[in-house]
């Protein structure tokens, strides 16, 4: 009787090729994960000024990002440009959700773009807060909670 033994281990060249393919796939996957899920990082948009505070910080919302998941809820992106010298923070971007009927809002996502070029991201939603009279949030509510014609609904 003749016995033939098969080596079930791939040779080193095949192993290296497989490792390279896996490494390439993982690199592409990491790049996609880092780039795609951050909607508040979009550089372009239809930014509309809606408020300036007492120290000169300017507040904008992106008209193109305004969506209405329901009749009383609206989501939009905000951008705050700091006017303070030496504050270290150049810009703050947020994705916010507003419950127009309850006059409540919360931050869904936030990015801080620092003066030194670093970016800090906070993707954990905040709790719901009341919209205060004569605040930047009340100014935003007055802009986006109106029922414009042709508004975009998302379900």
C-alpha positions in Angstrom: 0.0 0.0 0.0 1.3 3.4 -0.9 0.6 6.4 1.3 0.8 9.9 0.1 1.0 12.7 2.7 -0.4 16.1 1.7 0.9 19.2 3.3 -2.3 21.2 4.1 -0.2 24.2 5.2 0.0 26.9 2.5 3.5 27.7 1.4 5.1 30.9 2.6 4.5 32.8 -0.7 0.8 32.1 -0.6 0.7 33.0 3.0 2.4 36.4 2.3 0.0 37.1 -0.6 -3.0 36.4 1.6 -1.6 38.6 4.4 -1.1 41.5 2.0 -4.7 41.2 0.7 -6.0 41.1 4.2 -3.9 44.2 5.2 -5.1 46.1 2.1 -8.7 45.2 2.8 -8.4 46.3 6.5 -6.7 49.6 5.5 -9.5 50.4 3.0 -12.1 49.5 5.7 -10.5 51.8 8.3 -10.4 54.7 5.8 -14.1 54.2 4.9 -15.0 54.0 8.6 -13.1 57.2 9.4 -14.4 59.2 6.5 -18.1 58.3 6.0 -19.9 58.4 9.4 -19.1 62.1 10.2 -21.7 64.2 8.6 -20.8 67.3 10.6 -17.4 67.4 8.8 -18.8 68.4 5.5 -16.9 71.5 4.2 -19.5 72.7 1.8 -23.1 73.5 2.6 -25.7 76.2 2.5 -24.6 77.9 5.7 -27.0 80.6 6.9 -26.2 83.0 9.7 -28.9 83.0 12.4 -27.3 84.4 15.6 -24.3 86.3 17.0 -23.7 86.3 20.7 -22.3 89.0 23.0 -18.7 88.1 22.4 -19.0 87.9 18.7 -19.3 84.2 18.1 -21.3 83.6 14.9 -23.8 80.8 14.6 -24.8 79.2 11.3 -27.0 76.3 10.2 -26.8 74.4 7.0 -30.1 74.8 5.0 -29.2 71.8 2.9 -28.9 69.5 5.9 -32.3 70.3 7.4 -34.5 67.2 7.5 -37.9 66.5 9.2 -38.0 62.9 10.5 -41.5 63.7 11.7 -44.0 66.6 11.8 -42.6 68.0 15.0 -38.9 67.0 14.8 -36.1 68.6 12.8 -32.4 67.7 12.4 -29.8 70.1 11.1 -26.1 70.8 11.1 -24.7 73.8 13.0 -21.4 75.7 12.8 -20.1 78.1 15.4 -17.2 80.4 14.4 -15.4 81.7 17.5 -14.4 85.4 17.4 -12.2 85.2 20.5 -8.5 85.6 20.1 -6.4 82.9 21.7 -9.4 80.8 22.6 -7.7 77.8 20.8 -11.0 76.8 19.2 -11.6 77.9 15.7 -14.8 76.2 14.9 -17.5 74.0 16.4 -19.8 71.8 14.3 -22.8 69.9 15.6 -25.6 67.8 14.4 -28.6 68.7 16.4 -32.2 67.4 16.8 -35.0 69.7 17.8 -38.5 68.7 19.0 -40.4 71.8 17.8 -43.7 70.9 19.6 -41.9 70.4 23.0 -39.4 73.2 22.5 -36.5 70.8 23.4 -33.2 70.1 21.6 -30.2 67.8 21.9 -26.8 67.5 20.3 -26.4 64.2 18.3 -22.8 64.7 17.3 -20.1 67.3 17.8 -16.7 68.2 16.3 -14.3 70.9 17.7 -11.8 72.1 15.1 -8.9 73.6 17.1 -6.6 76.4 16.0 -3.7 74.0 15.9 -5.5 71.9 13.3 -6.6 69.0 15.6 -10.1 67.8 15.6 -12.0 66.4 18.6 -15.2 64.4 17.9 -17.9 63.6 20.4 -20.5 61.2 18.9 -22.5 60.4 22.0 -25.8 62.3 22.0 -26.5 64.7 24.8 -29.7 64.7 26.9 -32.7 66.8 25.9 -32.5 70.5 27.0 -35.2 73.2 27.0 -35.0 76.0 24.4 -34.4 79.2 26.4 -36.0 82.5 25.4 -33.7 84.9 23.5 -31.0 82.3 23.1 -29.1 81.1 20.0 -31.2 77.9 20.1 -34.5 79.9 20.1 -33.2 81.8 17.0 -32.5 78.4 15.3 -35.9 77.1 16.3 -37.6 80.2 14.7 -35.7 79.4 11.5 -36.1 75.7 11.1 -39.4 74.9 12.9 -41.4 76.9 10.5 -43.1 74.7 8.0 -41.5 75.6 4.7 -43.1 74.4 1.5 -41.2 71.5 -0.2 -39.5 70.5 3.0 -37.6 67.2 3.0 -39.1 64.4 5.0 -37.1 61.3 6.0 -38.7 58.1 7.3 
